[in-house]
Amino acid sequence: MIGLNYERRFSKRSSVVIGLNFEPKGSDYVFDSLTYKLRFNYLVLPIIYRGYSRSENVKAFYDAGFFLGRLLTAKFSEINSGAGDDVFINLNDSKYNIHHYDFGIALGFGLEYRKDKYQFITGVRYNLGMVTVQPNDYYNTLGYYGFGSLNRSFNFYVTAAIDLQSIKREKNQVK
């Protein structure tokens, strides 16, 4: 996951995080000498409530919210490790009936370290999509390769941030 996030603090113990992230998702399935791979790339808008612990410099936090994703690219590949040709299909074609939007629940936890106006944040977030990748009634287009399932992803992130409110306070104190 790569992106930009904005956190609006309401108190020392609560905030809302809004972001715009690029998130790759997908799955692999191995059967005999064949490997099936699905690769999806999404632009994701998470809206997360974040609750913090009481400690001062290093705070534990939890995340709870939702996300909206827009599919950018979708690809399918069938790799034959034995004899035979490999198959690569661009699933962005409308005949494959791939849903171009994803919506779901986001839950996570992490740690934040503060030093003056700087923050270093690390965490894990689990995204559970509520929209199937492809409708189940479209089962026979490519056979069963994980279609009809929900997107689920674990995201590990590390963030370096600057507290903009601290900078404003410093400027006001200088005046």
N, C-alpha and C positions, 0 to 999 in steps of 0.2 A: 504494500500500500504506500503510495506517495501522494502527498497533498498538502493543503493549507487548512488550518483550523483557527477559529476565533473562539476564545473563552470569555464569557461575561460573568463575572463574580457578583453574586447577590449578597454574600456574607463570607466570613472566613471558612465556612463549612459547606457552602453550596454554590453551584454555578451551572450555566448551560454552555455546552460546546456545540458549535455549528461548523461544519467543514465542507470541503469539496475535495474529494480524493479519487485517484485512479486506483482501481482494485482489480487485479487479475484473479479469476476463479476458474475451476475446472475439475476434471476427474480423469482417472486412468482405470482401465479394466483389462485384466489379462486373462485370456482364455486360450489354452493350448499354445500355439506358436503365434497367436495374434495379440496385439496390444491396441486397445481402442483408447483414444485420447480426445477429450473435449476441452477446449480452451475458450474462455469468455473474458472479455475486458469490459469493465464498467466504469462509468463516471458516477460516483456515489456522493449523495448529500446526507450525512448523518446529523441528527438533532438529538443531543444526549444531555440528560440531567446528570450532573456529577456531584456526589456527596463526599466530603473530606473528613478525615479523623481530626482529633483535637491537637495533635502534636504540632510543634512550631516549624522546624527546619525540614524534616522529612515527614511527609504526610501520606498515609494510605488513602486510596479513594476507590469508589465504585462508580460504574457507569450504568445507566439504564435509559433506553430511548428507542428510537426507530431510525430507519434509513430509507431513502428512495434512490434507486439506481437506474441509470440509463445505459443500455447495452451499446457498446461502441463497435466491437468485433466479436464474431463467433466462428470457431473453426473446429472441424472434426478431422481426425486422422486415424487410419487403420494401418498399423505397422505389422508387416508379416516377417517374422524372424526366420521363417523357413523359406521355401521356394514360393515365388509369387510376387505380384506387384503391390506396392504400397498405395493407399488411397488417401487423398487429401481433398476435403470439401470445404468451401467457404459457406458457412451457414447463414450469412447475412441475406442471402436470396430469400425472397418472400415465400417461395414454394415450400420452405422447410418450416414455416409457421412458428418461428422462435419468438417468444415474448421479448419485446424490446425494453420492458420496464420491470424492475424488481422492487419490492417493498417488503420490509420486515422489521424484526425486533433486534435490537443490539444490546448486549449485556457484557460488562467487563469489569476489570479491576486493575490497579496499578499503584505506583509510587511517584510522588513528586518531591523533588529536592529544590529548595529555594535558597538563593544567596543574593541578598540585596534585590535588585530588579530582575535578576536572571532566574530562570526556571529550567530544570531538566526533568523530563517526564518519561517514564517507561510504563508500558501496560500491555494487557492482552484484552482483545475484544472478540466476542463470538457474535456473528451475524447470522440470523436464521431468516431466510427468505420465506415469504408467504405466497409467492406466485410461482407456479410451476415453470420450468425452463421451456417446455413444449407441452401443449395439451395432450392428455393421455389418449384421446381419440385419434391422434395423428401417429399412432404407434408404428405403423408399417412403412413409413417413409424411408427410414434407414435401418429398420430393425431396432432392437432394444440396445441402446448404448447409454443408458442413464437418463433418457428423456422422460418427462413426466415427473421428474424429481424436483425438489426444492434446492435452491442455492443455500449452502451452509459454508461459512468460512471462519477460520480463526485468524485474527490479525494481531501480530506482535508489532509494537511501535516504540520508537525512541524519538523524543522531541526536545529541541532546544528552543526556548521562548524568552521573550522580553516582556516584562510587565509594563504596559503602556501607561497605566494609571500612576505607577511610581515615577515615570519620566515626567508626567504632567505635574505631579506634586513637587518634584525637584525644580522645574521651571518656575512654578508659582512662588517657591521659597526664595529663589534668586531675585525676583522682582522686588 
